[in-house]
Amino acid sequence: MSKIEEARKQLDEAQKQLDLAVKEEKADIVNKMKQDIVALKLTKGDLRGNAMKQLLGKDYEKVYPPKK
């Protein structure tokens, strides 16, 4: 195996680890935001636009069906 192939393999592995770390951190941040929203007793009216979409995630379409 050449040094280039070996370095490329290490780079790919490092990128996978970085992606996993970012995903875990993002999940932690979203959970913290959800807890803060409950603790501060915020309502849907207090959250507008992208914040609500991000918090509901996949359930956003179920809660707010697209207008026809």
N, CA and C of each residue as an Amber inpcrd file, in Angstrom:
protein
   204
   0.8390000  -1.1750000   0.0000000   0.0000000   0.0000000   0.0000000
   0.8880000   1.2440000   0.0000000   0.6140000   2.1460000  -0.8870000
   1.4420000   3.3450000  -0.9550000   1.0740000   4.3180000   0.1640000
   1.9320000   5.2700000   0.3670000   1.6950000   6.2580000   1.4180000
   0.4510000   7.0900000   1.1170000   0.1830000   7.3360000  -0.1480000
  -0.9900000   8.1340000  -0.5280000  -2.2720000   7.3880000  -0.1650000
  -2.3300000   6.1060000  -0.4960000  -3.5150000   5.3120000  -0.1750000
  -3.7110000   5.2110000   1.3320000  -2.6230000   5.0520000   2.0480000
  -2.6850000   4.9580000   3.5010000  -3.1770000   6.2650000   4.1050000
  -2.6640000   7.3880000   3.6110000  -3.0840000   8.6990000   4.1010000
  -4.5500000   8.9490000   3.7690000  -4.9750000   8.5500000   2.5890000
  -6.3720000   8.7250000   2.1820000  -7.2980000   7.9050000   3.0870000
  -6.8640000   6.6960000   3.4410000  -7.6540000   5.8380000   4.3180000
  -7.7780000   6.4760000   5.7080000  -6.6850000   7.0210000   6.2120000
  -6.7160000   7.6920000   7.5120000  -7.6090000   8.9290000   7.4690000
  -7.5660000   9.6620000   6.3810000  -8.3980000  10.8470000   6.2210000
  -9.8750000  10.4800000   6.2000000 -10.2180000   9.4190000   5.5010000
 -11.6050000   8.9650000   5.4580000 -12.0970000   8.5600000   6.8470000
 -11.2530000   7.8580000   7.5770000 -11.6130000   7.4360000   8.9280000
 -11.8060000   8.6490000   9.8430000 -10.9220000   9.6200000   9.7290000
 -11.0370000  10.8360000  10.5350000 -12.3150000  11.5970000  10.1810000
 -12.6810000  11.6390000   8.9090000 -13.9010000  12.3250000   8.4840000
 -15.1390000  11.6300000   9.0510000 -15.1350000  10.2970000   9.0900000
 -16.2540000   9.5520000   9.6640000 -16.4120000   9.8690000  11.1470000
 -15.2770000   9.9190000  11.8590000 -15.3200000  10.2300000  13.2830000
 -15.8260000  11.6500000  13.5130000 -15.4070000  12.5840000  12.6730000
 -15.8570000  13.9680000  12.7760000 -17.3530000  14.0630000  12.5260000
 -17.8500000  13.3790000  11.5120000 -19.2740000  13.3920000  11.2040000
 -20.0930000  12.8480000  12.3670000 -19.6270000  11.7720000  12.9890000
 -20.3320000  11.1970000  14.1380000 -20.3370000  12.1620000  15.3200000
 -19.2120000  12.8050000  15.5590000 -19.1230000  13.7570000  16.6670000
 -20.0620000  14.9370000  16.4510000 -20.1220000  15.4430000  15.2270000
 -20.9970000  16.5670000  14.9200000 -22.4580000  16.1550000  15.0970000
 -22.7990000  14.9700000  14.6460000 -24.1730000  14.4670000  14.7590000
 -24.5800000  14.3400000  16.2310000 -23.6950000  13.8030000  17.0560000
 -23.9770000  13.6480000  18.4820000 -24.1380000  15.0050000  19.1580000
 -23.2650000  15.9380000  18.8200000 -23.3310000  17.2660000  19.4310000
 -24.6120000  17.9820000  19.0250000 -24.9990000  17.8420000  17.7620000
 -26.2310000  18.4630000  17.2940000 -27.4320000  17.8990000  18.0390000
 -27.4550000  16.5810000  18.2370000 -28.5560000  15.9550000  18.9720000
 -28.6060000  16.4640000  20.4140000 -27.4380000  16.6260000  21.0320000
 -27.3820000  17.1420000  22.3910000 -27.9240000  18.5710000  22.4650000
 -27.5800000  19.3860000  21.4710000 -28.0340000  20.7750000  21.4450000
 -29.5500000  20.8380000  21.2790000 -30.0900000  20.0210000  20.3850000
 -31.5410000  20.0150000  20.1640000 -32.2650000  19.5740000  21.4310000
 -31.7600000  18.5460000  22.1040000 -32.3850000  18.0940000  23.3480000
 -32.3330000  19.1720000  24.4170000 -31.2220000  19.8690000  24.4970000
 -31.0870000  20.9740000  25.4690000 -32.0890000  22.0830000  25.1520000
 -32.2530000  22.3980000  23.8640000 -33.2180000  23.4230000  23.4740000
 -34.6360000  23.0090000  23.8600000 -34.9730000  21.7500000  23.6350000
 -36.3050000  21.2650000  23.9880000 -36.5390000  21.3920000  25.4960000
 -35.5390000  21.0450000  26.2850000 -35.6690000  21.1570000  27.7370000
 -35.8270000  22.6150000  28.1600000 -35.0770000  23.5120000  27.5150000
 -35.1740000  24.9380000  27.8390000 -36.5490000  25.4950000  27.4780000
 -37.0970000  25.0380000  26.3550000 -38.4250000  25.5030000  25.9370000
 -39.4650000  25.0940000  26.9740000 -39.3780000  23.8710000  27.4640000
 -40.3130000  23.4020000  28.4840000 -40.0960000  24.1750000  29.7850000
 -38.8430000  24.3650000  30.1660000 -38.5380000  25.0520000  31.4210000
 -38.9970000  26.5080000  31.3890000 -38.8700000  27.1560000  30.2470000
 -39.2650000  28.5660000  30.1220000 -40.7400000  28.7310000  29.7550000
 -41.4250000  27.6150000  29.5490000 -42.8520000  27.6020000  29.2160000
 -43.1450000  28.4380000  27.9750000 -42.3190000  28.2600000  26.9500000
 -42.5440000  28.9610000  25.6950000 -43.6720000  28.2910000  24.9230000
 -44.3820000  29.0700000  24.1350000 -45.4780000  28.5300000  23.3310000
 -45.0640000  28.5010000  21.8710000 -45.9210000  27.8930000  21.0380000
 -45.6370000  27.8470000  19.6070000 -45.5790000  29.2450000  19.0290000
 -46.3460000  30.1610000  19.5960000 -46.3370000  31.5430000  19.1260000
 -45.0030000  32.2290000  19.3790000 -44.2990000  31.7770000  20.4040000
 -42.9840000  32.3470000  20.7140000 -41.9130000  31.8530000  19.7440000
 -42.1660000  30.6920000  19.1510000 -41.2150000  30.1050000  18.2120000
 -41.7670000  30.2760000  16.8060000 -41.0010000  30.8700000  15.9490000
 -41.4880000  31.0990000  14.5910000 -40.4840000  30.5590000  13.5870000
 -40.9850000  30.1340000  12.4490000 -40.1460000  29.7710000  11.3080000
 -39.2560000  28.5720000  11.5350000 -37.9840000  28.7580000  11.2510000
 -37.0290000  27.6450000  11.2450000 -36.8670000  26.9810000  12.6030000
 -36.9990000  27.7360000  13.6770000 -36.8290000  27.1390000  15.0070000
 -37.8540000  26.0390000  15.2320000 -39.0920000  26.3000000  14.8550000
 -40.1370000  25.3040000  15.0400000 -39.9100000  24.0880000  14.1380000
 -39.4900000  24.3380000  12.9060000 -39.2310000  23.2390000  11.9690000
 -38.1120000  22.3510000  12.4890000 -37.0640000  22.9590000  13.0160000
 -35.9260000  22.1860000  13.4960000 -36.2850000  21.3740000  14.7390000
 -37.0790000  21.9480000  15.6160000 -37.4350000  21.2340000  16.8410000
 -38.3700000  20.0670000  16.5560000 -39.3160000  20.2610000  15.6510000
 -40.2410000  19.1760000  15.3370000 -39.6280000  18.1560000  14.3980000
 -38.6820000  18.5850000  13.5830000 -37.9950000  17.6750000  12.6740000
 -38.9480000  17.0220000  11.7010000 -38.9310000  15.6940000  11.6510000
 -39.7590000  14.9460000  10.7140000 -41.2480000  15.0990000  11.0220000
 -41.5950000  15.4060000  12.2620000 -42.9950000  15.5390000  12.6540000
 -43.6040000  16.8650000  12.2150000 -42.7970000  17.7710000  11.6940000
 -43.3100000  19.0930000  11.3000000 -44.4200000  18.9690000  10.2620000
 -44.2390000  18.0900000   9.2850000 -45.2460000  17.9100000   8.2280000
 -46.5530000  17.3500000   8.8050000 -46.4490000  16.5410000   9.8510000
 -47.6540000  15.9770000  10.4640000 -48.4200000  17.0570000  11.2320000
 -47.6900000  17.8900000  11.9560000 -48.3230000  18.9220000  12.7740000
 -48.8520000  20.0580000  11.8930000 -48.0540000  20.4540000  10.9150000
 -48.4350000  21.5460000  10.0210000 -48.4310000  21.0360000   8.5780000
 -49.5280000  20.4390000   8.1430000 -49.5510000  19.9250000   6.7570000
 -49.4310000  21.0630000   5.7540000 -48.7830000  20.8060000   4.6130000
 -48.6120000  21.8700000   3.6190000 -49.9610000  22.3190000   3.0560000
 -50.0540000  23.6070000   2.8110000 -51.2880000  24.1600000   2.2500000
 -51.3950000  23.7910000   0.7850000 -52.6060000  23.5090000   0.3390000
 -52.8090000  23.1090000  -1.0370000 -53.2540000  24.2730000  -1.8820000
